[in-house]
Amino acid sequence: MFLTLKEVMERYKASRSSVYRWAGDPDDPFPQPGTVGVRCTRWLIEDLEAYDRTVSAKGKRKILQPLRGAPGKA
């Protein structure tokens, strides 16, 4: 089964740019999307579940960073 970008964003409560940043980071095991067609990418649910298990086993999880210049942040 495949997930769309929107579904991945909802799953991880993340923005579009965060999902693609995670996928493009060579030091992060976040799964790469597959190309289904022209301008059409999808993530395999099995890859995301494996990633979740890996992250859970290490006791780590994705933490969203506040935007620069956000109120109350230096």
Biotite code that builds the C-alpha atoms (Angstrom):
import biotite.structure as struc

atoms = struc.array([
    struc.Atom([0.000, 0.000, 0.000], chain_id="A", res_id=1, res_name="MET", atom_name="CA", element="C"),
    struc.Atom([1.199, 3.507, -0.775], chain_id="A", res_id=2, res_name="PHE", atom_name="CA", element="C"),
    struc.Atom([0.714, 6.818, 1.030], chain_id="A", res_id=3, res_name="LEU", atom_name="CA", element="C"),
    struc.Atom([0.517, 10.224, -0.601], chain_id="A", res_id=4, res_name="THR", atom_name="CA", element="C"),
    struc.Atom([2.541, 13.195, 0.593], chain_id="A", res_id=5, res_name="LEU", atom_name="CA", element="C"),
    struc.Atom([-0.562, 14.553, 2.301], chain_id="A", res_id=6, res_name="LYS", atom_name="CA", element="C"),
    struc.Atom([-1.048, 11.279, 4.182], chain_id="A", res_id=7, res_name="GLU", atom_name="CA", element="C"),
    struc.Atom([2.612, 11.224, 5.257], chain_id="A", res_id=8, res_name="VAL", atom_name="CA", element="C"),
    struc.Atom([2.293, 14.841, 6.429], chain_id="A", res_id=9, res_name="MET", atom_name="CA", element="C"),
    struc.Atom([-0.758, 13.907, 8.506], chain_id="A", res_id=10, res_name="GLU", atom_name="CA", element="C"),
    struc.Atom([0.904, 10.783, 9.884], chain_id="A", res_id=11, res_name="ARG", atom_name="CA", element="C"),
    struc.Atom([3.916, 12.715, 11.194], chain_id="A", res_id=12, res_name="TYR", atom_name="CA", element="C"),
    struc.Atom([2.145, 16.050, 11.818], chain_id="A", res_id=13, res_name="LYS", atom_name="CA", element="C"),
    struc.Atom([4.721, 17.714, 9.594], chain_id="A", res_id=14, res_name="ALA", atom_name="CA", element="C"),
    struc.Atom([4.871, 20.167, 6.734], chain_id="A", res_id=15, res_name="SER", atom_name="CA", element="C"),
    struc.Atom([5.649, 19.298, 3.136], chain_id="A", res_id=16, res_name="ARG", atom_name="CA", element="C"),
    struc.Atom([9.116, 20.803, 3.400], chain_id="A", res_id=17, res_name="SER", atom_name="CA", element="C"),
    struc.Atom([9.874, 18.835, 6.588], chain_id="A", res_id=18, res_name="SER", atom_name="CA", element="C"),
    struc.Atom([8.934, 15.511, 4.994], chain_id="A", res_id=19, res_name="VAL", atom_name="CA", element="C"),
    struc.Atom([11.148, 16.171, 1.962], chain_id="A", res_id=20, res_name="TYR", atom_name="CA", element="C"),
    struc.Atom([13.966, 17.466, 4.189], chain_id="A", res_id=21, res_name="ARG", atom_name="CA", element="C"),
    struc.Atom([13.861, 14.261, 6.249], chain_id="A", res_id=22, res_name="TRP", atom_name="CA", element="C"),
    struc.Atom([13.806, 12.119, 3.110], chain_id="A", res_id=23, res_name="ALA", atom_name="CA", element="C"),
    struc.Atom([16.770, 14.031, 1.655], chain_id="A", res_id=24, res_name="GLY", atom_name="CA", element="C"),
    struc.Atom([18.940, 13.872, 4.787], chain_id="A", res_id=25, res_name="ASP", atom_name="CA", element="C"),
    struc.Atom([21.592, 11.155, 4.348], chain_id="A", res_id=26, res_name="PRO", atom_name="CA", element="C"),
    struc.Atom([22.022, 10.895, 8.147], chain_id="A", res_id=27, res_name="ASP", atom_name="CA", element="C"),
    struc.Atom([18.315, 10.255, 8.728], chain_id="A", res_id=28, res_name="ASP", atom_name="CA", element="C"),
    struc.Atom([16.819, 6.819, 7.990], chain_id="A", res_id=29, res_name="PRO", atom_name="CA", element="C"),
    struc.Atom([13.484, 8.360, 6.898], chain_id="A", res_id=30, res_name="PHE", atom_name="CA", element="C"),
    struc.Atom([12.254, 6.477, 3.798], chain_id="A", res_id=31, res_name="PRO", atom_name="CA", element="C"),
    struc.Atom([12.667, 7.867, 0.308], chain_id="A", res_id=32, res_name="GLN", atom_name="CA", element="C"),
    struc.Atom([9.529, 8.266, -1.773], chain_id="A", res_id=33, res_name="PRO", atom_name="CA", element="C"),
    struc.Atom([9.080, 6.234, -4.922], chain_id="A", res_id=34, res_name="GLY", atom_name="CA", element="C"),
    struc.Atom([8.055, 7.715, -8.238], chain_id="A", res_id=35, res_name="THR", atom_name="CA", element="C"),
    struc.Atom([4.750, 6.401, -9.526], chain_id="A", res_id=36, res_name="VAL", atom_name="CA", element="C"),
    struc.Atom([4.452, 8.728, -12.506], chain_id="A", res_id=37, res_name="GLY", atom_name="CA", element="C"),
    struc.Atom([5.295, 12.187, -13.690], chain_id="A", res_id=38, res_name="VAL", atom_name="CA", element="C"),
    struc.Atom([5.231, 14.448, -10.622], chain_id="A", res_id=39, res_name="ARG", atom_name="CA", element="C"),
    struc.Atom([3.657, 11.659, -8.588], chain_id="A", res_id=40, res_name="CYS", atom_name="CA", element="C"),
    struc.Atom([5.523, 10.291, -5.568], chain_id="A", res_id=41, res_name="THR", atom_name="CA", element="C"),
    struc.Atom([4.346, 7.855, -2.935], chain_id="A", res_id=42, res_name="ARG", atom_name="CA", element="C"),
    struc.Atom([5.777, 6.277, 0.199], chain_id="A", res_id=43, res_name="TRP", atom_name="CA", element="C"),
    struc.Atom([5.438, 2.562, 0.875], chain_id="A", res_id=44, res_name="LEU", atom_name="CA", element="C"),
    struc.Atom([3.546, 2.034, 4.121], chain_id="A", res_id=45, res_name="ILE", atom_name="CA", element="C"),
    struc.Atom([5.888, -0.877, 4.928], chain_id="A", res_id=46, res_name="GLU", atom_name="CA", element="C"),
    struc.Atom([8.911, 1.456, 4.729], chain_id="A", res_id=47, res_name="ASP", atom_name="CA", element="C"),
    struc.Atom([7.267, 3.990, 7.039], chain_id="A", res_id=48, res_name="LEU", atom_name="CA", element="C"),
    struc.Atom([6.289, 1.277, 9.522], chain_id="A", res_id=49, res_name="GLU", atom_name="CA", element="C"),
    struc.Atom([9.858, -0.062, 9.519], chain_id="A", res_id=50, res_name="ALA", atom_name="CA", element="C"),
    struc.Atom([11.114, 3.484, 10.108], chain_id="A", res_id=51, res_name="TYR", atom_name="CA", element="C"),
    struc.Atom([8.672, 3.878, 13.015], chain_id="A", res_id=52, res_name="ASP", atom_name="CA", element="C"),
    struc.Atom([9.909, 0.624, 14.581], chain_id="A", res_id=53, res_name="ARG", atom_name="CA", element="C"),
    struc.Atom([13.544, 1.711, 14.198], chain_id="A", res_id=54, res_name="THR", atom_name="CA", element="C"),
    struc.Atom([12.871, 5.093, 15.750], chain_id="A", res_id=55, res_name="VAL", atom_name="CA", element="C"),
    struc.Atom([10.821, 3.570, 18.596], chain_id="A", res_id=56, res_name="SER", atom_name="CA", element="C"),
    struc.Atom([13.563, 1.045, 19.365], chain_id="A", res_id=57, res_name="ALA", atom_name="CA", element="C"),
    struc.Atom([16.115, 3.853, 19.649], chain_id="A", res_id=58, res_name="LYS", atom_name="CA", element="C"),
    struc.Atom([13.767, 5.966, 21.771], chain_id="A", res_id=59, res_name="GLY", atom_name="CA", element="C"),
    struc.Atom([13.897, 8.808, 19.273], chain_id="A", res_id=60, res_name="LYS", atom_name="CA", element="C"),
    struc.Atom([11.138, 10.541, 17.405], chain_id="A", res_id=61, res_name="ARG", atom_name="CA", element="C"),
    struc.Atom([10.794, 13.407, 15.014], chain_id="A", res_id=62, res_name="LYS", atom_name="CA", element="C"),
    struc.Atom([10.629, 16.731, 16.815], chain_id="A", res_id=63, res_name="ILE", atom_name="CA", element="C"),
    struc.Atom([9.423, 19.718, 14.878], chain_id="A", res_id=64, res_name="LEU", atom_name="CA", element="C"),
    struc.Atom([11.679, 22.730, 15.211], chain_id="A", res_id=65, res_name="GLN", atom_name="CA", element="C"),
    struc.Atom([10.044, 26.128, 15.792], chain_id="A", res_id=66, res_name="PRO", atom_name="CA", element="C"),
    struc.Atom([10.150, 28.548, 12.914], chain_id="A", res_id=67, res_name="LEU", atom_name="CA", element="C"),
    struc.Atom([12.849, 31.191, 13.087], chain_id="A", res_id=68, res_name="ARG", atom_name="CA", element="C"),
    struc.Atom([11.484, 34.382, 14.504], chain_id="A", res_id=69, res_name="GLY", atom_name="CA", element="C"),
    struc.Atom([8.564, 32.618, 16.171], chain_id="A", res_id=70, res_name="ALA", atom_name="CA", element="C"),
    struc.Atom([7.130, 34.559, 19.115], chain_id="A", res_id=71, res_name="PRO", atom_name="CA", element="C"),
    struc.Atom([8.893, 33.838, 22.374], chain_id="A", res_id=72, res_name="GLY", atom_name="CA", element="C"),
    struc.Atom([11.938, 32.305, 20.711], chain_id="A", res_id=73, res_name="LYS", atom_name="CA", element="C"),
    struc.Atom([15.361, 33.915, 20.523], chain_id="A", res_id=74, res_name="ALA", atom_name="CA", element="C"),
])
